[in-house]
Amino acid sequence: MIEPCGPLEDELSPFHIILICMIISTECLMGVAANGFIVAVNAAEWIRNKAVATSGKILFFLSASRLVLQSFMMVEVTVSSTAHFDNGVVYNTLKVSFMFLNSCSLWFGAWLSFFYFVKIADFSSSLFLKLKWRIAGWMPWLLWFSVLISMGHSALFFNDIDTIYCNTSFPIHFSNSTKKKYVTKTSVVNLALFYNLGVFIPLTMFTLAATLLIISLKRHTLHMGNSATGSRDPSMEAHLGAIKSISYFLFLYIFNAVALFLYMSHTFDVNSSWNMLCKIIMAAYPAGHSILLIQDNPGLRRTWKRLQLRVHLYLKKQTLGPTPQAKHST
């Protein structure tokens, strides 16, 4: 709920506001390009082969949610930097949409980590072996179930997400004037619900799956190192690279989840530097994670290199102009 109190007076200088908007917009553009590429590649494979691998389905859902999320963030940054939402319906709709997209992104990222853990990790438990055989059939249902969870828990926040009001008696030092100070309060019940369904559960899943996968890969790497005969094994190099990539994913995921929770709980003032830092982190995670996914996925990496080559040849052709044969034929 919003109690309108006039236009927002920014606490940051105009230069800092413009700089932050440029940083966030750049991150969002990179994310839109990376996630759009992943969506296009997996969609094309899905249409061409009438089927796609389970990992491709997860990547499609994950990248599609991030594509919409980062497009939404660019619009939100542009609008919020020039106007204050004094319409409760508009404000609540934007908040619910933002929460739904972030929740989907967190859930899909958690399922991707869980799927890689089940498929790659080496544990002898009979329950784990059964899960390894059945996870591919369960995953589409789990993805749609995550969408329903995100939609349901986000819809609960449409009314009375939080209350925004201003205190017009906030004094300015060394001056007899006052200025408006915007304060946001969030319901403790709503915050607890958002934290548990939207952040804590997928964060726990991602962290446990990534940690167990790193342990399994390290154990296998040590075993290969003990049995090595001298030169570095390419398989060991692949394992070390996988450990490094998963560690990066885990680092980005945790930072994003913490920043999202702090931002949604209104821990900091609306225009404080800490709140802006949370926005920058939330925009950087989908872009950075998707770029790493392209680099670490052989199929996506090959397609990206072919696309780069075609773009380079096209630009070179446009720069050099038509060939002599083309000129003669015309």
Residue pairs with C-beta under 8 A, 6 or more apart in sequence:
1 88
1 159
1 160
1 161
1 162
1 163
2 85
2 86
2 87
2 88
2 91
2 163
2 164
3 163
3 164
3 165
3 166
4 84
4 86
5 165
5 166
5 168
5 180
5 182
6 84
6 166
6 180
7 83
7 84
8 84
8 180
8 182
8 270
8 271
9 179
9 180
10 17
10 271
11 269
11 271
11 272
12 20
12 271
12 273
12 276
16 273
17 81
20 276
20 279
20 280
21 77
21 78
21 81
23 280
23 283
24 73
24 74
24 77
24 279
24 280
24 283
25 74
25 77
25 78
27 70
27 280
27 283
27 284
27 287
28 70
28 71
28 73
28 74
28 77
28 283
28 287
29 74
30 287
30 291
31 66
31 67
31 70
31 283
31 286
31 287
31 290
32 67
32 70
32 71
32 74
34 63
34 287
34 290
34 291
34 293
34 294
35 63
35 64
35 66
35 67
35 70
35 286
35 290
36 63
36 67
37 294
37 300
37 303
37 304
37 307
38 59
38 60
38 63
38 290
38 293
38 294
38 300
39 60
39 63
39 64
39 67
41 299
41 300
41 303
42 52
42 56
42 57
42 59
42 60
42 63
43 60
45 52
45 56
46 52
46 56
46 60
52 60
54 115
54 135
54 136
54 139
55 112
55 115
55 116
57 139
57 140
57 143
58 108
58 111
58 112
58 115
58 139
58 143
59 112
59 293
59 297
61 104
61 108
61 143
62 105
62 108
62 109
62 112
63 290
65 101
65 104
65 105
65 108
66 105
66 286
66 290
68 101
69 98
69 101
69 102
69 104
69 105
69 286
70 283
70 286
70 287
72 97
72 98
72 101
73 98
73 282
73 283
76 94
76 98
77 279
85 91
85 94
91 164
92 157
92 158
92 159
92 161
93 158
95 157
95 161
95 162
96 154
96 155
96 157
96 158
96 161
97 154
99 154
99 157
99 194
99 198
99 264
100 150
100 151
100 154
102 198
102 260
102 282
103 149
103 150
103 153
103 154
103 197
103 198
103 202
104 146
104 147
104 150
105 286
106 198
106 199
106 202
106 203
106 206
106 253
106 256
106 257
106 260
107 146
107 149
107 150
107 202
108 143
108 146
109 202
109 206
109 253
109 289
110 202
110 203
110 205
110 206
110 209
111 139
111 142
111 143
111 146
111 205
113 205
113 206
113 209
113 210
113 213
113 246
113 249
113 253
114 205
114 206
114 209
115 135
115 139
116 209
116 213
116 246
117 209
117 210
117 212
117 213
117 216
118 128
118 131
118 132
118 135
119 132
119 135
120 213
120 216
120 217
120 242
121 128
121 212
121 213
121 216
121 217
122 216
122 219
122 220
123 216
149 197
150 198
153 193
153 194
153 197
153 198
154 198
156 190
156 193
157 190
157 193
157 194
160 187
160 190
161 186
161 187
161 190
162 184
162 185
162 186
162 187
162 190
162 266
163 184
163 185
164 182
164 183
164 184
165 182
165 183
166 180
166 181
166 182
166 183
167 180
167 181
167 183
168 178
168 179
168 180
169 178
170 178
170 179
170 180
170 181
171 178
172 178
172 179
181 269
182 269
182 270
182 271
183 269
184 266
184 270
185 266
186 264
186 265
186 266
191 264
191 265
194 261
194 264
195 261
195 265
199 257
199 260
199 261
202 257
203 253
203 254
203 257
206 250
206 253
207 250
207 253
207 254
210 246
210 247
210 249
210 250
210 253
211 250
213 246
214 243
214 246
214 247
214 250
217 239
217 242
217 243
217 246
218 243
220 239
221 236
221 239
221 240
221 243
224 233
224 235
224 236
224 239
225 236
228 236
241 296
242 296
245 292
245 296
248 292
249 289
249 292
252 284
252 285
252 288
252 289
252 292
253 285
253 289
255 281
255 285
256 281
256 282
256 285
259 277
259 278
259 281
259 282
259 285
260 278
260 282
262 268
262 274
262 278
263 275
263 278
263 279
263 282
267 274
268 274
268 275
268 278
269 275
293 300
294 300
294 301
294 304
295 301
322 330
